Amino acid sequence: MKTKVFIDGREGTTGLRIEERLENREDIELLSIDPEKRKDVNERRKFLNAADLVFLCLPDAAAKEAVSLIENPNTRVIDASTAHRTAPGWAYGFPELSPEHRAAIAHGKRVANPGCHATGFISLAYPLVQKGIMPAYYPVCAFSLTGYSGGGKKMIAEYEGEDRSPELDAPREYGLNQQHKHLKEMTAITGLVKEPLFTPIVADYYSGMIVTLPLYGSMLRAGCTVGFLRDFFAEYYAGSKFIKVAPLGKEAGSRGFLSGNAASGWDGLEIYVTGNDERIQLNARFDNLGKGASGAAVQCMNIMMGCPEETGLHLEIKGE
């Protein structure tokens, strides 16, 4: 029997990518609402309750409204918005973090998809805090470089417009008020005492991102060299189909550069440990539309359905 899936908000960037990954699957029946009725509450209610699994690709307020419309106790939800990422009763959709995270997704009725910046940051910080390598009170600073597709249709149109501003030719920092919407989950999920100082940067390419966490080796647990941390992450994510840890020095193959768009179209995440034993730099490179959004949502759906988690996803690393 096919799993009935409804994407509420399929017109957005995340919704479209999810649909692309599902439309040719023989185990999925995609339920399609009349485009003219996609904002009709009663029509949405009908589809939300007819589905076995619902993806919410909506603004926060609309996502909360959608959940309130679901009356069918068997309908399971994956919410791609920020609305429920730290809400009680919602599983956090990052199965690689721990067996408990994976089990909560597999058996849960409500799963919150992680934010893109948060995905990279948490992949690096969560293991360090949980294993006592980085203290929870560490004064964390982090930055993130992302393609413009992370800003949604409005930003895509801005960057791809014929009469665009010359300012778009250069990378731009934003979130300068230190109120970025991903900070709440970055703090809560990792167990940090204080929110990180976080600087996101958007640049003139479509998709792909690198999240970087710089650390002082002397402020970590004794013995935390670059080599130790590389091996630590390799062991922590051993067996993962989605998270790979690069060998030390792999970046030399690209002349010491890490390109933000190198992971575009990929649904996995690659960790690089760089720097030296005193000034260490941890880097997570992935696609903001893949492991940072749609790919992660489909991975969670696969786990919830009990099928191989990589089904319908792209996990070949470019150039390898």
C-alpha positions in Angstrom: 0.0 0.0 0.0 1.3 3.4 -0.9 1.9 6.1 1.7 -0.3 9.1 1.0 1.8 12.3 1.3 0.6 15.9 1.2 3.0 18.8 0.9 1.4 22.0 2.3 3.3 24.8 0.7 4.7 22.9 -2.2 5.1 26.1 -4.3 8.1 27.2 -2.2 11.7 26.2 -2.7 11.7 23.5 0.0 8.3 22.1 -1.1 9.4 21.9 -4.7 12.6 20.0 -3.8 10.7 17.6 -1.7 8.2 17.0 -4.5 11.1 16.4 -6.9 12.5 13.7 -4.6 9.1 12.0 -4.3 7.3 12.3 -7.6 8.8 9.1 -9.2 8.6 6.9 -6.1 6.4 3.9 -6.4 5.8 3.7 -2.7 4.4 7.3 -2.5 1.0 8.7 -3.5 1.3 12.5 -3.7 -2.0 14.3 -2.9 -2.4 17.4 -5.0 -4.6 20.3 -3.9 -6.2 22.6 -6.5 -3.7 25.5 -6.8 -6.7 28.0 -6.6 -7.7 26.4 -3.2 -4.3 26.1 -1.6 -5.1 28.9 0.9 -8.7 27.7 1.5 -8.8 26.5 5.1 -11.4 23.8 4.6 -9.8 22.4 1.5 -6.4 22.3 3.3 -8.1 20.6 6.3 -9.4 17.9 4.0 -6.0 17.1 2.5 -4.2 17.4 5.9 -6.4 14.7 7.3 -6.5 12.5 4.3 -2.7 12.1 4.3 -0.6 9.5 6.1 2.2 12.0 6.2 2.3 15.8 5.8 5.2 18.1 5.0 4.7 21.7 6.2 6.7 24.1 4.0 5.1 27.2 5.4 5.8 30.3 7.4 5.7 29.7 11.1 2.1 31.0 11.7 0.7 29.0 8.8 2.5 25.9 10.1 1.0 26.2 13.5 -2.4 26.7 11.9 -1.9 23.6 9.8 -1.2 21.5 12.8 -4.3 22.8 14.5 -6.4 21.6 11.5 -5.2 18.0 11.8 -7.8 15.8 13.5 -6.8 12.4 12.1 -4.7 10.8 14.9 -2.8 8.7 12.3 -1.5 11.7 10.3 2.2 12.2 10.9 3.8 15.6 10.3 7.3 16.9 9.3 7.4 20.6 9.8 10.1 22.5 7.8 9.4 25.8 9.5 11.0 27.2 12.6 7.7 26.9 14.6 8.2 23.6 16.4 12.0 23.0 16.5 12.2 23.4 20.3 8.5 22.7 21.1 7.6 19.9 23.6 6.4 16.8 22.0 8.2 17.3 18.7 11.2 15.1 17.7 14.1 17.0 16.3 14.8 15.7 12.8 18.6 15.0 13.0 18.9 11.3 13.3 22.7 11.1 13.3 23.0 13.0 16.6 22.1 10.0 18.7 20.2 6.7 18.8 17.6 8.6 20.9 17.1 11.2 18.1 16.7 8.5 15.5 14.2 6.5 17.6 12.1 9.7 18.3 11.9 10.3 14.6 11.0 6.7 13.7 8.2 6.5 16.2 7.1 10.1 16.4 3.9 11.7 15.0 5.5 15.2 15.0 9.0 15.9 13.6 10.6 19.3 13.3 13.0 19.6 10.4 16.3 21.4 11.4 17.2 24.8 10.0 20.0 24.9 7.4 22.5 27.0 9.5 21.5 25.1 12.6 22.2 21.7 10.8 25.9 22.6 10.1 26.4 24.1 13.6 24.8 21.3 15.5 26.6 18.6 13.5 29.8 20.1 15.0 28.8 21.4 18.4 26.5 18.7 19.6 29.0 15.9 19.8 31.6 18.1 21.4 29.3 19.3 24.2 27.6 15.9 24.8 31.0 14.1 25.1 32.5 16.8 27.4 35.1 18.0 24.9 33.8 21.5 24.7 32.3 22.9 27.9 28.6 24.0 27.7 29.7 27.5 28.8 32.3 27.9 26.0 32.0 31.4 24.4 31.0 30.2 21.0 31.4 32.2 17.8 30.4 30.8 14.5 29.8 31.9 10.9 28.0 30.5 7.9 28.3 31.1 4.2 25.3 30.2 2.1 23.9 30.5 -1.4 21.0 32.9 -2.0 18.3 30.1 -2.5 18.2 29.9 1.3 16.3 33.2 1.3 13.4 31.7 -0.6 11.6 32.9 -3.7 11.9 36.6 -2.9 15.7 36.5 -2.5 16.1 34.3 -5.5 14.2 36.8 -7.7 16.3 39.6 -6.3 19.6 37.9 -7.1 18.5 36.6 -10.5 16.8 39.9 -11.6 18.1 41.8 -14.6 18.3 45.1 -12.8 19.7 43.9 -9.5 21.8 46.0 -7.2 25.6 45.9 -7.5 25.7 45.2 -3.8 24.6 41.6 -4.6 27.9 41.0 -6.4 29.7 40.7 -3.1 29.0 38.4 -0.1 26.7 40.1 2.5 26.6 39.6 6.2 23.1 39.7 7.8 21.5 38.8 11.1 23.5 41.7 12.5 21.2 42.1 15.5 22.2 38.7 16.8 18.5 37.6 16.6 18.8 35.0 13.8 15.8 32.6 13.9 18.1 29.5 14.1 19.9 30.6 17.3 17.2 29.1 19.6 17.6 25.6 18.3 21.4 25.9 17.9 21.5 26.6 21.7 18.8 24.3 22.9 19.7 21.2 20.9 23.5 21.4 21.7 23.0 22.2 25.4 25.0 25.4 25.3 24.5 27.7 28.2 24.6 30.9 26.0 23.5 31.6 22.4 26.5 31.7 20.0 27.7 34.9 18.5 26.6 33.9 15.0 27.3 35.6 11.6 25.5 34.3 8.5 26.8 35.4 5.1 24.9 35.2 1.8 26.8 35.1 -1.5 26.1 35.2 -5.2 25.6 31.5 -6.0 22.4 29.5 -5.9 22.9 26.7 -3.3 25.4 25.1 -1.0 26.8 26.3 2.3 29.6 26.0 4.8 29.1 26.5 8.6 32.3 27.1 10.5 33.0 26.8 14.2 36.4 28.1 15.3 37.8 26.9 18.6 40.8 27.4 20.8 42.4 24.1 21.6 43.5 25.3 25.0 39.9 25.9 26.0 38.8 22.3 25.2 39.4 19.1 27.1 43.1 18.3 27.4 44.6 16.5 24.4 42.2 18.0 21.8 44.6 18.3 18.9 43.4 18.6 15.2 44.2 14.9 14.7 42.2 13.9 17.8 39.2 15.9 16.7 39.2 14.6 13.2 39.3 11.0 14.6 36.6 11.9 17.1 34.2 13.0 14.5 35.0 10.1 12.2 34.2 7.7 15.1 31.1 9.7 16.2 29.5 9.5 12.7 30.9 6.1 11.8 28.4 4.2 9.7 26.4 7.3 8.8 25.3 7.3 5.2 24.7 11.1 5.3 27.6 12.5 7.3 31.2 12.0 6.1 34.4 13.3 7.8 37.2 14.3 5.4 40.7 13.1 5.9 43.1 15.6 7.4 44.4 17.9 4.7 41.9 17.0 2.1 41.3 20.7 1.4 44.9 20.8 -0.1 43.4 19.0 -3.1 41.5 22.2 -3.8 44.5 24.5 -3.1 43.4 25.1 0.5 40.0 26.5 -0.5 36.6 25.2 0.6 33.9 26.3 -1.9 30.4 27.0 -0.7 28.7 25.6 -3.8 30.7 22.3 -4.0 27.9 20.4 -2.2 25.1 21.8 -4.4 22.6 19.1 -5.3 24.0 16.7 -2.6 21.9 15.4 0.3 24.8 14.6 2.6 27.1 16.7 4.8 30.9 16.6 5.0 33.0 17.7 8.0 36.5 19.2 7.7 38.8 19.7 10.7 41.4 22.3 9.8 43.7 24.8 11.5 46.4 23.9 14.0 46.3 22.4 17.5 45.8 25.8 19.2 43.5 27.5 16.7 41.1 24.8 15.3 38.5 25.3 12.7 35.6 22.9 12.2 33.7 23.2 9.0 30.4 21.5 7.9 29.8 21.7 4.1 26.4 20.7 2.6 23.6 21.9 0.5 21.2 24.3 2.2 18.4 22.8 0.1 19.6 19.2 0.7 20.7 18.1 4.2 19.8 21.7 5.2 16.1 21.4 4.1 14.4 19.1 1.7 16.9 16.2 1.7 16.7 16.1 5.5 12.9 16.1 5.5 12.8 13.2 3.0 15.4 11.3 5.1 13.1 11.7 8.2 10.1 10.6 6.2 12.0 7.4 5.1 12.9 6.7 8.7 9.3 7.2 9.7 8.1 4.9 6.9 10.7 2.2 7.9 12.4 2.2 4.5 16.1 2.8 3.8 16.8 6.3 4.8 18.7 7.2 1.6 15.7 6.3 -0.6 15.2 8.9 -3.4 18.2 11.0 -2.2 21.5 12.0 -3.7 24.5 10.8 -1.7 27.4 10.6 -4.2 30.0 13.2 -3.3 31.0 15.2 -6.4 34.4 14.4 -7.7 34.7 11.1 -5.8 
